[in-house]
Amino acid sequence: MGFPTVTNEARYISPLRYGDTVNCTLWISEVGNSSCTWEYLFQNQNGDDVWRATVVTVCVNMDTIEPEPIPDGLKADLLACAEPE
């Protein structure tokens, strides 16, 4: 089983400066039958958004590279990683 990326979208919102501290928040925004959507938010030390990305991965059989359902146990774990409050 593997999870290759099928869609990747990124937005660069503002520049980071030398010496900035970068904080990354990562969460799962959607879990389908065989796909999963990951969200990334990078902020500087002031809490200003500097970069945001959405990545969609698909569960595949690594021998055939054909999609397959995400196993129930893994699906539950992914669903537990919903957007932070």
VEXLO-909849 format. One record per residue (C-alpha): residue number from 1; residue in three letters; x, y, z. Coordinates in steps of 0.001 Angstrom, whole numbers, plus 500000, padded with zeros to 6 digits. Example, Ala and Ser with C-alpha at 12.3 -4.5 7.8 and 13.67 -1.06 7.14 Angstrom:
# VEXLO-909849
<1 ala <512300 495500 507800>>
<2 ser <513670 498940 507140>>
# end
This chain:
# VEXLO-909849
<1 met <500000 500000 500000>>
<2 gly <501180 503502 499186>>
<3 phe <499774 507029 499020>>
<4 pro <501143 508859 495977>>
<5 thr <500177 512484 495435>>
<6 val <497666 513127 492642>>
<7 thr <497022 516859 493221>>
<8 asn <499238 519499 494786>>
<9 glu <498244 523172 495116>>
<10 ala <500299 525783 496961>>
<11 arg <499968 529514 497631>>
<12 tyr <502819 531694 498728>>
<13 ile <501191 534439 500772>>
<14 ser <504084 536518 502105>>
<15 pro <507865 536165 502309>>
<16 leu <509787 534645 505166>>
<17 arg <512740 536698 506321>>
<18 tyr <516109 535462 507518>>
<19 gly <515780 534567 511195>>
<20 asp <511989 534062 511120>>
<21 thr <510565 531139 513034>>
<22 val <508240 528975 510950>>
<23 asn <505311 527161 512535>>
<24 cys <503594 524428 510507>>
<25 thr <500066 523173 511106>>
<26 leu <499036 520010 509250>>
<27 trp <495567 518481 509209>>
<28 ile <493292 516229 507168>>
<29 ser <490353 518041 505556>>
<30 glu <488719 515095 503785>>
<31 val <488922 511308 503724>>
<32 gly <487186 509480 500892>>
<33 asn <486978 505828 499954>>
<34 ser <490516 505772 498550>>
<35 ser <491702 509396 498735>>
<36 cys <492833 511719 501495>>
<37 thr <493263 515523 501451>>
<38 trp <496084 517035 503519>>
<39 glu <496202 520737 504415>>
<40 tyr <499365 522620 505369>>
<41 leu <499614 526106 506862>>
<42 phe <502956 527777 507548>>
<43 gln <503006 530893 509724>>
<44 asn <505807 533127 510966>>
<45 gln <506504 533915 514617>>
<46 asn <503856 536684 514537>>
<47 gly <501132 534275 513412>>
<48 asp <501069 535726 509877>>
<49 asp <500238 533196 507153>>
<50 val <503168 532792 504763>>
<51 trp <502410 529581 502827>>
<52 arg <499420 527296 502410>>
<53 ala <499073 524020 500498>>
<54 thr <496522 521310 499750>>
<55 val <497738 517841 498764>>
<56 val <495496 514966 497667>>
<57 thr <496870 511441 497952>>
<58 val <495305 508165 496822>>
<59 cys <495657 504779 498470>>
<60 val <497058 502358 495884>>
<61 asn <498336 498812 495627>>
<62 met <502069 499387 495071>>
<63 asp <502373 496335 492813>>
<64 thr <499661 497449 490398>>
<65 ile <499406 501187 491189>>
<66 glu <495635 500724 491130>>
<67 pro <493484 502574 493698>>
<68 glu <492184 500578 496629>>
<69 pro <490030 501469 499627>>
<70 ile <491765 502980 502634>>
<71 pro <491729 500290 505379>>
<72 asp <489098 501033 508056>>
<73 gly <491604 501361 510920>>
<74 leu <493766 503802 508978>>
<75 lys <490690 505705 507809>>
<76 ala <489620 506211 511434>>
<77 asp <493101 507482 512344>>
<78 leu <493088 509913 509420>>
<79 leu <489623 511185 510342>>
<80 ala <490919 511854 513862>>
<81 cys <493354 514408 512338>>
<82 ala <490659 516898 511344>>
<83 glu <491260 520659 511190>>
<84 pro <492527 522093 514476>>
<85 glu <490341 524510 516404>>
# end
